[in-house]
């Protein structure tokens, strides 16, 4: 890390605490920013594990619930100057998962540091499922015959 990069990182992480006061950013705000940033990356089909997606689908159908939960599948740990993020994703079939994870990580870090000034110490990504093109065929698809009898 160059000297200017070190000073930029130190400056970014300390902007939340100054002689004039302290800025506190709620975990939910950080989680929403991380969720939106992850969704922007091509190849992310959905966020959240199976249970979270099921509850999210039910929640979206309830009138007045506020619509989709943009922080679904995202958990964060936020300190005074640093944040750590865990993201559960469902990826599109055919996407290179390592490249996708790097893109998510880069976008989440950039968005969080730009919007909050927090230093992002880690972004952990768990790939919970893969979305196959045949998943959208619905009831029109022929059932797969059982291999066992």
BAVEXFI-268818 format. One record per residue (C-alpha): residue number from 1; residue in one letter; y, z, x. Coordinates in Angstrom, 1 decimal. Layout:
BEGIN
[NUM "A" [Y Z X]],
...
***
This chain:
BEGIN
[1 "X" [0.0 0.0 0.0]],
[2 "X" [3.4 -0.9 1.4]],
[3 "X" [6.2 1.5 1.7]],
[4 "X" [8.2 -0.1 -1.1]],
[5 "X" [5.1 -0.1 -3.4]],
[6 "X" [4.6 3.6 -2.7]],
[7 "X" [8.2 4.3 -3.6]],
[8 "X" [8.0 2.1 -6.7]],
[9 "X" [4.8 4.0 -7.9]],
[10 "X" [6.4 7.4 -7.2]],
[11 "X" [9.6 6.3 -9.0]],
[12 "X" [7.6 5.0 -12.0]],
[13 "X" [5.6 8.2 -12.4]],
[14 "X" [8.5 10.6 -12.0]],
[15 "X" [11.0 8.9 -14.4]],
[16 "X" [9.6 11.1 -17.2]],
[17 "X" [10.8 14.3 -15.6]],
[18 "X" [14.4 14.5 -14.3]],
[19 "X" [17.1 17.1 -13.8]],
[20 "X" [18.4 16.2 -17.2]],
[21 "X" [15.2 16.9 -19.1]],
[22 "X" [11.5 16.0 -19.7]],
[23 "X" [10.1 13.2 -21.8]],
[24 "X" [6.7 13.8 -23.4]],
[25 "X" [4.6 11.0 -24.7]],
[26 "X" [1.9 11.8 -27.3]],
[27 "X" [-1.7 10.8 -26.6]],
[28 "X" [-1.7 8.7 -29.8]],
[29 "X" [1.2 6.6 -28.5]],
[30 "X" [-0.6 5.9 -25.2]],
[31 "X" [-3.9 5.1 -27.0]],
[32 "X" [-2.1 2.6 -29.3]],
[33 "X" [-0.4 0.9 -26.4]],
[34 "X" [-3.7 0.7 -24.5]],
[35 "X" [-5.5 -0.6 -27.7]],
[36 "X" [-3.0 -3.3 -28.3]],
[37 "X" [-3.0 -4.4 -24.6]],
[38 "X" [-6.8 -4.6 -24.6]],
[39 "X" [-6.9 -6.7 -27.8]],
[40 "X" [-4.5 -9.2 -26.2]],
[41 "X" [-7.1 -10.2 -23.6]],
[42 "X" [-9.1 -13.3 -24.4]],
[43 "X" [-12.8 -12.5 -24.9]],
[44 "X" [-12.3 -9.1 -26.6]],
[45 "X" [-13.8 -9.5 -30.0]],
[46 "X" [-13.3 -5.9 -31.2]],
[47 "X" [-12.7 -2.4 -29.9]],
[48 "X" [-14.9 0.6 -30.7]],
[49 "X" [-18.5 1.6 -30.7]],
[50 "X" [-20.7 1.0 -33.8]],
[51 "X" [-19.7 4.3 -35.6]],
[52 "X" [-16.0 3.8 -34.9]],
[53 "X" [-16.1 0.2 -36.2]],
[54 "X" [-17.9 1.3 -39.4]],
[55 "X" [-15.4 4.0 -40.1]],
[56 "X" [-12.6 1.6 -39.2]],
[57 "X" [-13.9 -1.0 -41.7]],
[58 "X" [-14.0 1.6 -44.5]],
[59 "X" [-10.6 2.9 -43.6]],
[60 "X" [-9.0 -0.6 -43.8]],
[61 "X" [-10.3 -1.0 -47.3]],
[62 "X" [-8.6 2.2 -48.6]],
[63 "X" [-5.2 1.4 -50.2]],
[64 "X" [-2.4 3.1 -48.4]],
[65 "X" [-4.4 4.0 -45.3]],
[66 "X" [-1.9 2.2 -43.1]],
[67 "X" [-4.0 -0.8 -42.2]],
[68 "X" [-6.1 -1.2 -39.0]],
[69 "X" [-6.3 1.6 -36.5]],
[70 "X" [-5.1 0.0 -33.3]],
[71 "X" [-6.3 2.9 -31.2]],
[72 "X" [-9.9 2.6 -32.4]],
[73 "X" [-12.3 2.6 -29.5]],
[74 "X" [-9.7 4.0 -27.2]],
[75 "X" [-9.5 7.6 -25.8]],
[76 "X" [-6.9 8.8 -23.4]],
[77 "X" [-6.1 11.8 -21.3]],
[78 "X" [-2.4 12.2 -20.7]],
[79 "X" [-0.7 14.5 -18.2]],
[80 "X" [3.0 14.9 -17.3]],
[81 "X" [3.1 11.8 -15.1]],
[82 "X" [-0.4 10.3 -15.3]],
[83 "X" [-2.8 8.8 -17.8]],
[84 "X" [-6.5 8.0 -17.8]],
[85 "X" [-8.0 5.6 -20.4]],
[86 "X" [-11.5 5.0 -21.8]],
[87 "X" [-12.0 1.8 -23.9]],
[88 "X" [-15.1 0.7 -25.9]],
[89 "X" [-15.3 -3.0 -26.4]],
[90 "X" [-17.3 -5.7 -28.1]],
[91 "X" [-17.1 -8.9 -26.1]],
[92 "X" [-17.4 -12.5 -27.2]],
[93 "X" [-20.7 -14.2 -26.1]],
[94 "X" [-20.2 -16.4 -23.0]],
[95 "X" [-17.4 -14.5 -21.5]],
[96 "X" [-17.8 -13.2 -17.9]],
[97 "X" [-17.9 -9.4 -18.5]],
[98 "X" [-16.7 -8.4 -15.0]],
[99 "X" [-13.7 -10.8 -15.3]],
[100 "X" [-13.0 -9.6 -18.8]],
[101 "X" [-13.1 -5.9 -17.7]],
[102 "X" [-10.7 -6.8 -14.8]],
[103 "X" [-8.3 -8.5 -17.3]],
[104 "X" [-8.4 -5.6 -19.7]],
[105 "X" [-7.8 -3.1 -16.9]],
[106 "X" [-4.9 -5.2 -15.5]],
[107 "X" [-3.2 -5.6 -19.0]],
[108 "X" [-3.6 -2.0 -20.0]],
[109 "X" [-2.2 -0.7 -16.7]],
[110 "X" [0.7 -3.1 -16.8]],
[111 "X" [1.5 -2.3 -20.4]],
[112 "X" [1.3 1.5 -20.1]],
[113 "X" [3.3 1.6 -16.9]],
[114 "X" [6.0 -0.7 -18.2]],
[115 "X" [6.3 1.0 -21.6]],
[116 "X" [5.8 4.7 -20.7]],
[117 "X" [6.4 5.1 -17.0]],
[118 "X" [3.1 6.9 -16.7]],
[119 "X" [0.9 6.2 -13.6]],
[120 "X" [-2.5 5.0 -14.9]],
[121 "X" [-5.1 6.5 -12.6]],
[122 "X" [-8.1 4.9 -14.2]],
[123 "X" [-9.2 2.6 -17.0]],
[124 "X" [-12.9 2.9 -17.8]],
[125 "X" [-14.4 0.2 -20.0]],
[126 "X" [-17.7 0.4 -21.9]],
[127 "X" [-19.2 -2.8 -23.3]],
[128 "X" [-21.0 -1.6 -26.4]],
[129 "X" [-22.0 -4.9 -28.0]],
[130 "X" [-21.6 -8.6 -27.7]],
[131 "X" [-20.5 -10.8 -30.6]],
[132 "X" [-22.8 -13.8 -31.0]],
[133 "X" [-21.6 -17.0 -32.8]],
[134 "X" [-24.6 -16.5 -35.2]],
[135 "X" [-23.2 -13.1 -36.2]],
[136 "X" [-20.7 -15.0 -38.4]],
[137 "X" [-23.2 -17.1 -40.3]],
[138 "X" [-23.7 -14.3 -42.8]],
[139 "X" [-26.3 -14.6 -45.6]],
[140 "X" [-26.6 -18.4 -45.3]],
[141 "X" [-28.7 -18.1 -42.2]],
[142 "X" [-32.4 -18.2 -42.5]],
[143 "X" [-34.1 -14.9 -41.8]],
[144 "X" [-35.9 -14.7 -38.5]],
[145 "X" [-39.6 -14.4 -39.1]],
[146 "X" [-41.1 -11.1 -37.8]],
[147 "X" [-43.2 -11.3 -34.6]],
[148 "X" [-45.4 -8.5 -35.7]],
[149 "X" [-47.5 -8.1 -38.9]],
***
